[in-house]
Amino acid sequence: MPVIEIIPKREEIGKSLELASRYHAAFEYNDFFVPDVLDDPRQVDALISFYLKLPRDRSLDTLHGTFLDITVHSSDSLIRKASDQRIRQSMEIAKALGVRGVVFHTNLIANFQDAAYRQGWLEQNHRYFTALAAEYPGLHIYMENMFDLTPDMYAAFGSLTRDCPNLHLCLDIAHTNLSQTPIEEWIQRAAGDVRHLHLNDNDGVSDLHLAVGQGSIDWHSVDRWLRRCQVDASVLVETSFIDRQEQSLSYLEQNHIYPFS
């Protein structure tokens, strides 16, 4: 069965540990992408120390890397330098935690259709992240679709980086529900390169991070397409509320929706 993940809630870590134990779930840490946290080395060290002390195996965990204003494809060298600094902080934190991988975002300006911009995005992200993956061979890197309107650039990135053994796609199903493209097309176009999934629900308008089954997404259709396209990926239930995590896992399990058989 694919790896299942939840977001640990430090304020209620006992509940997070219990739920993770019940579903044999790993963690995806969401504490380390906030700029104010990354600006404070003592806070970063304290968070790492907190998680290292928990009595659990972290080798299947992932880290949600920095994404706010990250633009490695910028024409401004200062922006590229700042983005690189933040990304490397994420990679080093992941190494310190001993997790298997880090999630980053496409951060494509979705409605900017200029051909030169889009080609530059593809070429520069390919060059940057393949070099980063080679520099950190012990970590997997997952590129997540943000608010992209179509899967064109996302799928192109997956195809271009297919030969890189530790660089993959993370498909956020809720984000696809906010796009101009049917969810099944996203799955079809990206399936061969997707190794990680983010699951939560919304109303098709806003990124609400509802419990799975509480929004407008047809999860039975998602399940059919994931299986038809033979997606083999770990799964994060991406909501930080423990009750929504539990509700989501129960819904997926009772309805036999991927990753449950």
Phi and psi in degrees as a GROMACS rama.xvg file:
@    title "Ramachandran Plot"
@    xaxis  label "Phi"
@    yaxis  label "Psi"
@TYPE xy
-60.8438  155.69  PRO-2
-65.7604  132.724  VAL-3
-104.721  141.609  ILE-4
-131.154  152.34  GLU-5
-130.091  163.147  ILE-6
-89.2006  119.329  ILE-7
-70.283  141.286  PRO-8
-108.929  108.622  LYS-9
-59.7306  -36.6433  ARG-10
-68.4186  -19.7414  GLU-11
-132.101  48.5428  GLU-12
-63.6077  -29.9823  ILE-13
-60.4066  -41.7028  GLY-14
-68.201  -38.7133  LYS-15
-63.1835  -43.1755  SER-16
-64.9064  -38.4974  LEU-17
-66.8275  -44.092  GLU-18
-66.4279  -40.9623  LEU-19
-61.6691  -39.9563  ALA-20
-65.8502  -39.8535  SER-21
-64.7092  -35.9663  ARG-22
-107.436  10.9141  TYR-23
51.8673  44.8443  HIS-24
-97.3086  148.21  ALA-25
-91.0049  -178.831  ALA-26
-112.707  149.332  PHE-27
-121.487  114.323  GLU-28
-77.2127  129.176  TYR-29
-113.566  17.396  ASN-30
-87.532  -14.6607  ASP-31
-112.949  13.7897  PHE-32
-104.116  -2.55421  PHE-33
-78.2823  124.007  VAL-34
-55.5228  -38.7678  PRO-35
-63.0718  -33.4076  ASP-36
-69.9716  -46.0792  VAL-37
-65.4098  -23.1355  LEU-38
-78.1861  -9.11114  ASP-39
-120.289  93.926  ASP-40
-56.1215  -34.6729  PRO-41
-66.373  -38.4635  ARG-42
-68.3037  -40.7945  GLN-43
-60.1734  -46.9576  VAL-44
-62.3809  -38.78  ASP-45
-65.9368  -39.8279  ALA-46
-66.7125  -44.3191  LEU-47
-59.9542  -45.2176  ILE-48
-61.054  -40.5593  SER-49
-58.5155  -47.5015  PHE-50
-73.8888  -31.573  TYR-51
-67.4308  -26.1162  LEU-52
-81.9518  -11.9282  LYS-53
-70.9751  140.151  LEU-54
-80.0783  72.7329  PRO-55
-156.43  160.451  ARG-56
-83.9502  129.371  ASP-57
-104.261  3.30044  ARG-58
-68.6362  -17.8477  SER-59
-102.057  -0.19224  LEU-60
-74.0411  162.54  ASP-61
-130.852  167.311  THR-62
-124.014  131.983  LEU-63
-82.2913  112.769  HIS-64
-75.4141  175.061  GLY-65
-59.497  144.274  THR-66
-146.759  -20.5551  PHE-67
-65.9006  116.264  LEU-68
64.8869  17.3826  ASP-69
-78.5815  123.717  ILE-70
-143.311  83.0048  THR-71
-72.6506  -13.8814  VAL-72
-97.1288  11.1925  HIS-73
-65.6575  148.656  SER-74
-79.5991  -7.06958  SER-75
-96.0562  117.76  ASP-76
-62.7103  -31.2123  SER-77
-68.7188  -38.328  LEU-78
-66.5804  -42.1495  ILE-79
-61.6869  -41.0789  ARG-80
-64.7885  -44.7846  LYS-81
-64.6492  -40.3151  ALA-82
-62.7573  -44.3123  SER-83
-61.059  -40.7196  ASP-84
-61.4751  -45.6395  GLN-85
-65.7853  -42.5961  ARG-86
-62.4699  -41.1583  ILE-87
-67.491  -32.1894  ARG-88
-60.0332  -44.0181  GLN-89
-61.0567  -43.7923  SER-90
-65.4245  -40.2975  MET-91
-69.7157  -36.8634  GLU-92
-64.2918  -41.6947  ILE-93
-60.9846  -41.6065  ALA-94
-61.3176  -44.1275  LYS-95
-63.5413  -34.9363  ALA-96
-79.666  -21.4  LEU-97
75.8641  35.1984  GLY-98
-90.4438  174.337  VAL-99
-91.6454  -20.4867  ARG-100
-168.845  170.346  GLY-101
-131.513  138.524  VAL-102
-102.912  129.115  VAL-103
-122.009  168.708  PHE-104
-107.692  154.961  HIS-105
-62.8974  -39.6898  THR-106
51.9107  35.4316  ASN-107
-80.2595  136.428  LEU-108
-73.5512  100.937  ILE-109
-61.5084  -39.7442  ALA-110
-96.4603  11.9838  ASN-111
-94.0632  101.754  PHE-112
-92.9445  7.16864  GLN-113
-57.2055  125.952  ASP-114
-62.8555  -38.7195  ALA-115
-65.7439  -40.6395  ALA-116
-62.6199  -46.4362  TYR-117
-67.0347  -40.3839  ARG-118
-66.3399  -38.2774  GLN-119
-64.2529  -40.7401  GLY-120
-57.1257  -48.0237  TRP-121
-64.4876  -49.1988  LEU-122
-66.294  -43.4115  GLU-123
-73.3407  -37.8217  GLN-124
-67.2762  -39.859  ASN-125
-60.1244  -48.946  HIS-126
-62.8043  -45.6111  ARG-127
-66.5642  -50.3257  TYR-128
-76.6063  -28.0044  PHE-129
-68.9066  -37.6402  THR-130
-66.0978  -41.0141  ALA-131
-64.3337  -43.0521  LEU-132
-60.9595  -39.3724  ALA-133
-67.2127  -31.8206  ALA-134
-75.1285  -26.6461  GLU-135
-122.947  68.7903  TYR-136
-66.36  -17.4064  PRO-137
-85.5951  -0.613793  GLY-138
-123.939  138.392  LEU-139
-87.3533  143.956  HIS-140
-115.389  130.838  ILE-141
-119.753  123.02  TYR-142
-94.0841  118.362  MET-143
-99.5395  134.873  GLU-144
-63.9132  132.68  ASN-145
-94.8634  -114.495  MET-146
-106.022  38.5988  PHE-147
-59.6895  139.106  ASP-148
-79.4685  -31.2283  LEU-149
-135.459  163.705  THR-150
-83.6364  8.01113  PRO-151
-56.5346  -57.4795  ASP-152
-72.4783  -36.7624  MET-153
-61.8869  -48.3391  TYR-154
-67.4741  -35.6682  ALA-155
-64.1227  -39.9225  ALA-156
-62.6311  -43.6616  PHE-157
-60.2293  -43.0914  GLY-158
-65.9717  -40.366  SER-159
-70.1457  -27.9986  LEU-160
-104.86  12.5963  THR-161
-60.2993  -30.2029  ARG-162
-82.6024  -4.73057  ASP-163
-85.8704  116.227  CYS-164
-68.6035  -18.2591  PRO-165
-124.439  27.0127  ASN-166
-128.548  119.023  LEU-167
-138.734  -176.626  HIS-168
-104.434  146.48  LEU-169
-115.995  117.391  CYS-170
-96.3446  115.521  LEU-171
-92.2376  107.293  ASP-172
-64.3509  -38.1746  ILE-173
-65.0214  -37.8693  ALA-174
-66.1134  -35.8694  HIS-175
-64.6772  -29.8687  THR-176
-69.0069  -15.2497  ASN-177
-97.8204  -0.18841  LEU-178
-90.3067  -177.002  SER-179
-94.4825  7.70523  GLN-180
-121.056  134.709  THR-181
-55.8862  145.409  PRO-182
-58.2846  -38.9723  ILE-183
-62.9671  -30.8764  GLU-184
-69.711  -38.705  GLU-185
-57.8942  -46.0846  TRP-186
-64.6201  -46.3865  ILE-187
-60.1081  -43.7424  GLN-188
-71.5799  -31.6032  ARG-189
-108.7  -8.94683  ALA-190
-49.5882  -42.6602  ALA-191
-66.558  -16.9654  GLY-192
-115.346  -1.64324  ASP-193
-82.3881  125.798  VAL-194
-123.075  -0.926764  ARG-195
-149.38  142.412  HIS-196
-125.855  142.931  LEU-197
-112.483  126.981  HIS-198
-121.814  123.614  LEU-199
-160.229  -176.433  ASN-200
-126.468  161.995  ASP-201
-157.642  -176.546  ASN-202
-96.5952  8.84039  ASP-203
83.1932  -0.759451  GLY-204
-118.943  -46.7696  VAL-205
-124.517  151.655  SER-206
-82.5759  81.1088  ASP-207
-86.1346  -17.6995  LEU-208
54.4168  46.0363  HIS-209
-73.7  165.938  LEU-210
-63.2046  146.503  ALA-211
-58.3084  130.382  VAL-212
96.0261  -3.38369  GLY-213
-107.658  8.82509  GLN-214
-126.854  -149.261  GLY-215
-98.8604  -0.190107  SER-216
-74.981  134.984  ILE-217
-86.615  94.8405  ASP-218
-72.2871  -26.1599  TRP-219
-67.9557  -37.9209  HIS-220
-66.994  -42.3616  SER-221
-57.4474  -45.7035  VAL-222
-59.9063  -45.5619  ASP-223
-59.588  -43.4031  ARG-224
-72.7616  -36.7023  TRP-225
-61.6761  -41.9702  LEU-226
-74.6189  -39.8749  ARG-227
-62.1449  -36.8857  ARG-228
-90.4412  3.8913  CYS-229
57.3553  42.3797  GLN-230
-67.3645  132.319  VAL-231
-125.746  94.2736  ASP-232
-145.381  149.621  ALA-233
-69.9502  161.361  SER-234
-133.225  121.156  VAL-235
-100.175  126.865  LEU-236
-81.0851  102.786  VAL-237
-95.1534  75.7309  GLU-238
-144.434  140.544  THR-239
-86.6408  -6.30029  SER-240
-88.4826  126.133  PHE-241
-63.8389  -37.6313  ILE-242
-64.9503  -35.2254  ASP-243
-72.1407  -34.4472  ARG-244
-62.1571  -48.2332  GLN-245
-63.3212  -42.892  GLU-246
-62.7178  -40.7683  GLN-247
-65.0837  -47.8986  SER-248
-63.0591  -40.6803  LEU-249
-63.526  -42.9392  SER-250
-63.0794  -46.4479  TYR-251
-62.291  -42.874  LEU-252
-68.9421  -46.2866  GLU-253
-66.5192  -29.3363  GLN-254
-98.2619  5.68307  ASN-255
57.1923  40.3756  HIS-256
-94.6209  141.515  ILE-257
-45.047  130.248  TYR-258
-93.0498  5.1698  PRO-259
-81.8166  142.563  PHE-260
